[in-house]
Amino acid sequence: MPQDEQAAAAPQRRTVLRAGLGGAALAMTGLSAFSVGRAAAATGTSGAAPQPAGALSTPHWQRYVQAPPDRTVRPVKVVRSSGDVTAPEALLAAGGAVTVLRRPVPAPAPRWPEGTTAAASSVHGPNNGNDGRPRTYDASNAVDGDPDTFWNDDTIDAYPDTLTITAPDAMALPGVTLLSNTDGVPADFTVETWDGTAWQIRATVAGNSAVQCPVPFDAPVTTTRVRITVTADQVTPKGTFTRVNEVWPDVVTSADVPRVVVDFGKVVVGYPQVRFAWASDGNPGVRLAFSETLQFLTDRSDFTRSDQSGVAGGGTDQFAVPAEGADWTDRKGYQAGDKVYADGLHGFRYLQISLDALTSDAPAAQPYGQVAIDSVSLDFTAYLGTPDTFRGWFLSSDEALNRHWYAAAYTNELVTDTFRPDDVDPRDADTPTLHGRLVLHDGAKRDRDPYVGDVAVAGRTLYLTHDDAAAAARNVLADLADHQRADGWIPPASIAGYALTLFDYPLWWVTCSWDYVLYTGDRDYAARYYPHLVKVLDSWYPSVTDSDGLLSKGLGGTGNYGDYAFLPRTGRVTYYNVAYVQALNDAAEIARLLGHPDDAARWRARAEQVAEAVNTHLWDENAGAYLDSATGPVRHAQDGNAIAVTAGVADQARAESALDHLAATTTRPYGNAFMDNDTLFGGSSQRVYAFTSYPELVARFLTGRADSAIDQIKRTYGWMEAHDPGVTHWEGIGPGGIPYEDAYTSMAHGWSTGVLPALTNQLLGVLPTSPGFATWTVRPHPGSVAWAQGQVPTPHGPLRVSWSNERSGEFRLTVDSPRGTRGTVAVPTWGQPVSVRVDGRPVRRDGTGRGYGARSADGYVVLAGLEPGAHRIELRRTSQ
């Protein structure tokens, strides 16, 4: 890819594809960050149809914006209700009718006679329960009369599991009732009784999903022994064990728990609020369960921080409703001493409200009575991206691309939030140095901790949409640098007290730092943290470099270090090394900016050496692609091959070959998998990470494969759009297109928003080429897209671009740049002779330049030195 004026002064590597996942010499890719300046957002008529972009006309992008109009967000519909519930629709609006949930006081549970014992085929060993105290899972828990204890087998997905109950004397049984919990419900099982000489089957149950399952016998049976044999568990978020809390010696059918499920329409994040109009006496309890998808909405939330912290929350948030009612905001903590716990902030789409209570919460909360609810809402805490806050926007002739761009913007808004001790990952992620600061969390519901790898994508998305919030990235980068280890290693996040050892994330800190400086022009940040950059590149990474100059995981005590996906990769890994090339070149740009030419030269030279070593030792001629690792079975990864292209390690031939290999081996209906076979772990060739798909998208645009990039975008993001929860972008996609870690999967994750910078920086073509947009380039990669337009915020004001791509032989582009900047424009020629006019004046015809240094390079006519203001470039095919 040809260089602009700014980058032309830097030494050229072996390929014209000089572009990295960061921005250095690589400023011409779409993978850099953007500015902190406050540029006025363009206005238009919301809801109007998009219009062609022959000129910079009034845009109509606002209809794609996904954020709620204000911070009070209400559900949009009732999904279902069950049990004794009246007027469930009243939950959708405050005032007027109320929703009433009723549940009678249950009869006392039947008990086995004194002296009854229980034995099981296996028993899970003891550990600490959610209350932090040691718990056992003996079979005796199934007959102790306490529904909060349970028998847990000790096999994972292995059957049969048996539970045998022995009474001291013969007793007449009309049947039994199994009480379980949602992550171990026996789905298929038999119930047998002992007749004195043999076991007799009395009932067979298949497909059970009920936590309380009554099992009547055909006729009462007198016996001393009952045996339950489980052959399958319900598939639930953690359904790998059999769990039986109680077996009651009778058939107990209870009134259904009153429940209402409401839908907020898309994933939202913040503090749930419930307005209770009144309640019966006796502290009736409500339990709130949250989920991003209906599939994983059960009697437990799909995820709660209390499950990680050891607090007794039972997977739901609890509240005991006073008789006079209450305006309750779900905040972290206990309502009554050490009882009735709520988790606080949640990221979710669906909310289930049940009239129920944990047994352990009695008498502070009881699972019966009456509760009247006036309304349900959410106090939205994240960045509120309404149309008037967008300082950058995008629009094109392709409706799907438009939807994906704004869905990425909304996903990223959900993770742009204030760091609050009660809301972050409870695994030692709280840190006073970030309290009250705006940050980029990794996900809306979890982990809610700022990881630098996520910032590598989320930061760039943020700068292109809401550059007034760029401090969210700076705060994270600065805080991690301030916790740099003595040997130079930089932590990936605050989790585990800044001690989570990842091998690749210090490289992303370097790249993210350059991105931030490139788009904001924040020289003070660069100067303040330059010593940290020197230390990580000149101390720590050399300590894990082998004799051929390649990073090798395992050296320097790094055998147990992880990476962005905690992959079991060792030795010379292509991804680590091409990311190293990228980081070295990014660091060289910072060094040049700050007047350290020797450092810049040293790092560029090292980048060249590493790139050469990668091509010598990690290129697989047989596959025509880079190896994932030189250690272990042969496989080829998306991350290493894509970044080899964007970082300029691969020459043109290798770049095309590697991308051909990925297309042939990793294409799935829901995106491109991150491995080409399953030798790393089972199912890895079916797993899609949008995080590693991002550089592949850019690589495809850079190599002239815009339509293949667009196809990959539509498969990846179209799949997520079409499946629950819709709109937001998932942390990862597993085999068959499911959430890759079931309920635990974050369905609104900032590192998956790379479609947005890919479309703005590559398809539209707008990039900075020096810090603070002092210089910039516009180089569209239109493919088959008919037209596109957009605005990029800069510290100097908005930079607006519009182009139309007429395959009949014309390409028209308008650029309107702010004062204090100069730019280069490159327009595609389709490999044909063309004439070019700028503002109506001819500047090139049939290969002859007449102005703006017009020259041909790589299928483009390049025009340099455009002054601030509006310019119209028109390209037409000519015949020679």
Secondary structure, 3 states (H helix, E strand, C coil): CCCCHHHHCCCCCCCCCCCCCCCCCCCCCCCCCCCCCCCCCCCCCCCCCCCCCCCCCCCCCHHHCCCCCCCEECCCEEEEEECEEECHHHHHCCCCCCEEEEECCCCCCCCCCCCCEEEECCCCCCEECCCCCEECCCHHHHHCCCCCCCEECCCCCCCCEEEEEEEEEEEEEEEEEEECCCCCCEEEEEEEEECCCCEEEEEEECCCCCCEEEEEEEEEEEEEEEEEEEEEECCCCCCCCCEECEEECCCCCCCCCCEEEEEEEEEEEEEEEEEEEEECCCCEEEEEEEECCCCCCCCCCCCCHHHHHCCCCCCCEEEECCCCCEEEECCCEEEECCEEEECCCEEEEEEEEEECCCHHHCCCCECCEEEEEEEEEEEECCCCCCHHHCCCEEEECCHHHHHHHHHHHHHHHHHEEECCCCCCCCCCCCCHHHCCCEEECCECCCCCCCCHHHHHHHHHHHHHHCHHHCHHHHHHHHHHHHCCCCCCCCCCCCHHHHCCCECCHHHHHHHHHHHHHHHHCCHHHHHHCHHHHHHHHHHHHHHHECCCCCECECHHHCCCCECCCCCCCCECEHHHHHHHHHHHHHHHHHHHHHCCHHHHHHHHHHHHHHHHHHHHHCEECCCCEECCECCCCCCCEHHHHHHHHHCCCCCHHHHHHHHHHHHHHHEECCEECCECCCCCCCCHHHCECHHHHHHHHHHHHHCCCHHHHHHHHHHHHHHHHHCCCCCCCCCCECHHHCECCHHHCCCCEHHHCCHHHHHHHHHHCEEECCHHHCEEEECCCCCCCCEEEEEEEECCEEEEEEEEEECCCEEEEEEEECCCCEEEEEEECCCCCEEEEECCEEEEECCEECCCCCEEECCEEEEEEECCEEEEEEEEECCC
